[in-house]
Amino acid sequence: MRLPKAVCVDRDGTLILNSPDPTSPLYYIKHRDHIILKSRVKQALWLFAVHDLPVNMLTKQRCISKGIMTREQVDVINA
């Protein structure tokens, strides 16, 4: 089986749960404690690591452009 050279994944709604409700703490993830991994994400990331596949996480965070959070705050959560 041929493996890809890298894997690109979206964060919100793909790796972690999020909410369409703007009043929910899962609408804008503002704290690491609000991260809830979707089922089987840990297993998938483990498989990527076992096969030495780089994983690129893509995310568009409107909270930065709206001034709700800084880029540095989002980087801490993504780490």
Secondary structure, 3 states (H helix, E strand, C coil): CCCCCCEEEECECCCECCCCCCCCCCCCCCCHHHCCECCCHHHHHHHHHHCCCCEEEECCCHHHHCCCCCHHHHHHHHC
